[in-house]
Amino acid sequence: MQHFSRLADIHRYNGFPMPENQLFSVYRCPPSTSLGDKEFTSDFYIIGFKKLKSGVIMYGRTKYDHENGCMLFAKPRQIIQFKNLEYHEDSFIIFIHEDFLNGHFLHNEIRKYAFFDYEANEALHLSPREEQVMWDLFFKIDTEYMANNDEYSRNIMLSHVDSMLRYSQRFYKRQFINRTELSGKMVSKFNDVLASYFKNGLLLTQGLPNVTALASQLNLSPRYLSDMLKQETGKTAIELIHISLVNEAKNRLRLDDQRVSDIAYELGFGDLSYFSRLFKKETGITPNQFKKQTLN
């Protein structure tokens, strides 16, 4: 698999004009643009707006065939692939080498945006008004990129990138709400999958449920699932798992004449102290204290 560490190399590979900056570039893709169809990784953050007529984009483990305008985000060393793309309208792509962010607040801030860990089928779909917002920001970045190369350039371009990421966060929240209205509450689907995990005895055979496994059953990436649940319930996926485990533990502590250690083991906890800490965090008391209160 090819890895690109230099911006000039990824431009040359895709037939783009050579970049104006060694660590940052923008490219407006005309309808005839052809991108390489082999998997690759890079040292760049990639932000792209795509409006495709046909073709498939792949990154992570998921392929997505789409015609509507959408934003895609990829982080350094993520596997990316483009296949037989044909653009319906103009699109753009921004490459930001991770070193370009050194010493800038975005160096840490960009890692907080969960959508860089989403899969391709969780791309951000834009309304016409939202598309215009992104194009306005792109043109500001492109103007600075092409016209200036002074001590202000980097901060000005990155300030517009920061705005683009903040708008993306806002638009994703809108998408979460729309998706919920169309397909029902994600928390209900998540709770069904989690209840099935409990019912089928997987706590004992496979241990504690993890977000990655449950997200896979829902055909979502872990970060996208957690963000959707946070939007709906105010709780992340792992927090909801912990609440369910403690509720199940409380039920068994009330009904079972078992030792706390046995209940912890049956719930998938290999470490009794971890079970006790989690239980106390959620209830304010230890499992033994809860059991004594119930008996009294």
C-alpha positions as CSV (number, residue, x, y, z in Angstrom):
1,M,0.0,0.0,0.0
2,Q,1.3,3.4,-0.9
3,H,2.0,6.0,1.8
4,F,2.4,9.7,1.1
5,S,4.4,11.7,3.4
6,R,5.1,14.6,1.0
7,L,2.3,16.8,-0.4
8,A,4.1,17.1,-3.8
9,D,4.0,13.3,-4.2
10,I,0.2,13.0,-3.6
11,H,-0.4,15.8,-6.0
12,R,1.9,14.3,-8.6
13,Y,0.2,10.8,-8.1
14,N,-3.2,12.3,-8.8
15,G,-2.2,14.6,-11.6
16,F,-2.9,17.8,-9.6
17,P,-0.8,21.0,-10.1
18,M,2.1,21.2,-7.8
19,P,1.2,22.6,-4.4
20,E,1.9,26.3,-3.5
21,N,2.9,25.2,0.0
22,Q,4.8,22.1,1.0
23,L,2.5,21.3,3.9
24,F,-0.9,22.7,2.9
25,S,-2.8,22.7,-0.4
26,V,-6.3,23.2,-1.8
27,Y,-7.6,21.9,-5.1
28,R,-10.9,22.6,-6.8
29,C,-11.8,19.4,-8.7
30,P,-13.5,19.9,-12.1
31,P,-15.9,17.2,-13.3
32,S,-13.2,15.5,-15.3
33,T,-10.9,14.9,-12.3
34,S,-9.5,11.4,-12.0
35,L,-8.1,10.2,-8.7
36,G,-6.0,7.1,-8.1
37,D,-8.0,3.9,-7.5
38,K,-5.5,2.2,-5.2
39,E,-5.6,2.2,-1.4
40,F,-3.3,4.7,0.2
41,T,-2.4,6.3,3.5
42,S,-0.8,9.7,4.2
43,D,0.4,12.1,6.8
44,F,-2.4,14.5,6.0
45,Y,-5.7,15.5,7.3
46,I,-8.0,15.5,4.3
47,I,-11.2,17.6,4.1
48,G,-13.3,17.1,0.9
49,F,-16.6,18.2,-0.5
50,K,-17.8,15.7,-3.1
51,K,-20.8,15.8,-5.4
52,L,-20.5,12.6,-7.5
53,K,-22.3,11.4,-10.5
54,S,-20.9,7.9,-10.1
55,G,-18.1,6.0,-8.3
56,V,-17.2,4.7,-4.9
57,I,-15.2,6.3,-2.1
58,M,-13.7,4.0,0.5
59,Y,-11.9,4.7,3.7
60,G,-11.7,2.8,6.9
61,R,-13.6,-0.4,6.4
62,T,-16.7,0.9,4.6
63,K,-17.5,1.8,1.0
64,Y,-20.1,4.4,0.1
65,D,-21.7,5.0,-3.2
66,H,-23.4,8.4,-3.3
67,E,-24.7,11.1,-5.6
68,N,-25.6,13.9,-3.2
69,G,-23.1,16.5,-2.1
70,C,-21.3,15.5,1.1
71,M,-18.3,16.3,3.2
72,L,-15.7,13.7,3.9
73,F,-13.0,13.8,6.6
74,A,-9.9,11.7,6.9
75,K,-7.0,11.8,9.4
76,P,-3.3,10.9,9.0
77,R,-2.6,7.2,8.3
78,Q,-6.2,6.3,7.6
79,I,-6.7,4.0,4.6
80,I,-8.4,5.8,1.7
81,Q,-9.4,4.7,-1.8
82,F,-11.2,6.3,-4.7
83,K,-12.7,4.2,-7.5
84,N,-13.9,5.4,-10.9
85,L,-15.1,8.8,-9.7
86,E,-17.0,11.0,-12.0
87,Y,-18.0,14.4,-10.6
88,H,-21.5,15.7,-11.2
89,E,-20.4,19.2,-10.2
90,D,-17.3,21.0,-8.9
91,S,-15.8,19.6,-5.7
92,F,-12.9,20.5,-3.6
93,I,-10.2,18.8,-1.5
94,I,-8.0,20.3,1.2
95,F,-4.7,18.6,2.3
96,I,-3.2,19.6,5.7
97,H,0.0,17.9,6.7
98,E,0.0,17.3,10.4
99,D,3.2,19.3,10.8
100,F,1.5,22.4,9.4
101,L,-0.5,22.5,12.6
102,N,2.5,22.5,14.9
103,G,2.3,25.4,17.3
104,H,-1.2,26.3,16.4
105,F,-4.3,25.6,18.6
106,L,-5.7,23.4,15.9
107,H,-2.9,20.9,16.5
108,N,-4.8,19.7,19.6
109,E,-8.3,21.0,18.7
110,I,-8.6,19.0,15.4
111,R,-8.3,15.7,17.3
112,K,-11.5,16.5,19.3
113,Y,-13.6,16.4,16.1
114,A,-15.0,12.9,16.2
115,F,-16.1,12.9,12.6
116,F,-12.4,12.3,11.6
117,D,-13.1,8.8,13.0
118,Y,-16.4,8.2,11.2
119,E,-16.7,5.8,8.3
120,A,-17.5,6.8,4.7
121,N,-21.2,5.8,5.1
122,E,-21.4,8.4,7.8
123,A,-20.4,11.3,5.6
124,L,-21.9,14.7,6.3
125,H,-24.7,15.4,3.8
126,L,-25.3,19.1,3.2
127,S,-28.4,21.1,2.4
128,P,-28.0,23.7,-0.4
129,R,-27.6,26.5,2.2
130,E,-25.0,24.5,4.1
131,E,-23.1,23.8,0.8
132,Q,-22.9,27.5,0.2
133,V,-21.4,28.1,3.7
134,M,-18.7,25.5,2.9
135,W,-18.0,27.0,-0.6
136,D,-17.7,30.5,0.9
137,L,-15.1,29.3,3.4
138,F,-13.3,27.3,0.6
139,F,-13.0,30.4,-1.6
140,K,-11.5,32.4,1.3
141,I,-8.9,29.7,1.9
142,D,-8.2,29.4,-1.8
143,T,-7.7,33.1,-2.2
144,E,-5.2,33.3,0.7
145,Y,-3.5,30.1,-0.5
146,M,-3.0,31.5,-4.1
147,A,-2.3,35.1,-3.4
148,N,-0.2,35.3,-0.3
149,N,2.8,33.7,1.3
150,D,3.7,35.8,4.4
151,E,3.7,35.5,8.2
152,Y,-0.1,35.9,8.2
153,S,-1.0,33.3,5.7
154,R,-1.0,30.2,7.9
155,N,-3.1,31.7,10.6
156,I,-5.6,33.1,8.2
157,M,-6.0,29.8,6.3
158,L,-6.2,27.8,9.5
159,S,-8.8,30.2,11.0
160,H,-11.0,29.4,8.0
161,V,-10.3,25.7,8.3
162,D,-11.3,26.0,12.0
163,S,-14.6,27.6,10.9
164,M,-15.2,24.9,8.4
165,L,-14.8,22.2,11.1
166,R,-17.0,24.1,13.5
167,Y,-19.8,24.4,10.9
168,S,-19.3,20.7,10.2
169,Q,-19.9,19.9,13.8
170,R,-23.1,22.0,13.8
171,F,-24.3,20.4,10.5
172,Y,-23.7,16.9,11.9
173,K,-25.9,17.7,14.9
174,R,-28.6,18.6,12.4
175,Q,-28.0,15.3,10.5
176,F,-28.3,13.3,13.7
177,I,-31.7,14.9,14.4
178,N,-32.9,14.3,10.8
179,R,-31.6,10.7,10.9
180,T,-33.5,10.1,14.1
181,E,-36.7,11.4,12.6
182,L,-36.3,9.1,9.6
183,S,-35.1,5.9,11.2
184,G,-36.2,6.1,14.8
185,K,-34.3,6.6,18.0
186,M,-30.8,5.2,17.9
187,V,-31.0,4.7,21.7
188,S,-33.8,2.2,21.2
189,K,-31.8,0.2,18.7
190,F,-28.7,0.3,20.9
191,N,-30.7,-0.9,23.9
192,D,-32.1,-3.8,21.9
193,V,-28.6,-4.9,20.8
194,L,-27.4,-4.5,24.4
195,A,-30.4,-6.5,25.8
196,S,-29.7,-9.2,23.4
197,Y,-26.1,-9.4,24.5
198,F,-27.3,-9.9,28.1
199,K,-30.1,-12.3,27.2
200,N,-27.8,-14.6,25.1
201,G,-25.4,-15.1,27.9
202,L,-22.5,-13.3,26.2
203,L,-21.5,-11.5,29.4
204,L,-20.2,-14.9,30.7
205,T,-18.7,-16.2,27.5
206,Q,-17.4,-13.0,25.9
207,G,-17.0,-10.6,28.9
208,L,-18.1,-7.0,29.1
209,P,-19.8,-5.5,26.0
210,N,-17.7,-3.0,24.2
211,V,-18.7,-0.1,22.0
212,T,-16.9,-1.4,18.9
213,A,-18.7,-4.7,18.9
214,L,-22.1,-3.2,19.5
215,A,-21.5,-0.5,16.9
216,S,-20.6,-3.1,14.4
217,Q,-24.0,-4.8,14.8
218,L,-25.6,-1.5,14.1
219,N,-23.4,-0.9,11.0
220,L,-21.9,2.3,12.5
221,S,-18.5,3.4,13.6
222,P,-18.0,3.6,17.4
223,R,-17.5,7.4,17.4
224,Y,-20.6,8.0,15.2
225,L,-22.7,5.8,17.5
226,S,-21.5,7.5,20.6
227,D,-22.1,11.0,19.1
228,M,-25.6,10.0,18.0
229,L,-26.4,8.6,21.5
230,K,-25.0,11.7,23.2
231,Q,-27.2,13.9,21.0
232,E,-30.3,11.8,21.9
233,T,-29.7,11.0,25.6
234,G,-26.8,13.1,26.8
235,K,-24.9,9.9,27.5
236,T,-22.2,8.2,25.4
237,A,-22.3,4.6,24.4
238,I,-19.9,3.5,27.1
239,E,-21.9,5.4,29.7
240,L,-25.1,3.7,28.6
241,I,-23.4,0.3,28.8
242,H,-22.2,1.1,32.4
243,I,-25.8,2.1,33.4
244,S,-27.2,-1.1,32.0
245,L,-24.6,-3.2,33.8
246,V,-25.2,-1.5,37.1
247,N,-29.0,-1.9,36.7
248,E,-28.5,-5.6,36.0
249,A,-26.2,-5.9,39.0
250,K,-28.8,-4.2,41.2
251,N,-31.5,-6.6,40.0
252,R,-29.3,-9.6,40.8
253,L,-28.2,-8.2,44.2
254,R,-31.8,-7.9,45.2
255,L,-32.9,-11.4,43.9
256,D,-29.9,-13.6,44.2
257,D,-28.5,-15.2,47.3
258,Q,-25.0,-15.0,45.7
259,R,-21.8,-13.4,46.7
260,V,-21.0,-10.1,45.1
261,S,-17.9,-11.7,43.5
262,D,-20.1,-14.3,41.8
263,I,-22.4,-11.7,40.4
264,A,-19.5,-9.6,39.2
265,Y,-18.1,-12.7,37.4
266,E,-21.4,-13.5,35.8
267,L,-21.7,-10.0,34.5
268,G,-18.3,-10.3,32.7
269,F,-16.1,-8.5,35.2
270,G,-12.8,-10.2,35.6
271,D,-11.8,-7.7,38.3
272,L,-14.0,-7.4,41.4
273,S,-12.5,-4.1,42.4
274,Y,-13.4,-2.6,38.9
275,F,-17.0,-3.8,39.4
276,S,-17.2,-2.2,42.8
277,R,-15.7,1.1,41.6
278,L,-18.2,1.3,38.7
279,F,-21.1,0.3,40.9
280,K,-20.2,3.0,43.5
281,K,-19.7,5.6,40.8
282,E,-23.2,5.0,39.5
283,T,-25.1,4.5,42.8
284,G,-22.9,6.2,45.4
285,I,-22.5,3.0,47.5
286,T,-20.7,-0.3,47.1
287,P,-22.4,-3.5,46.0
288,N,-22.1,-4.9,49.5
289,Q,-23.7,-1.9,51.0
290,F,-26.5,-2.1,48.4
291,K,-27.1,-5.7,49.2
292,K,-27.2,-5.1,53.0
293,Q,-29.7,-2.2,52.4
294,T,-31.9,-4.5,50.4
295,L,-31.8,-7.3,53.0
296,N,-32.7,-4.8,55.7
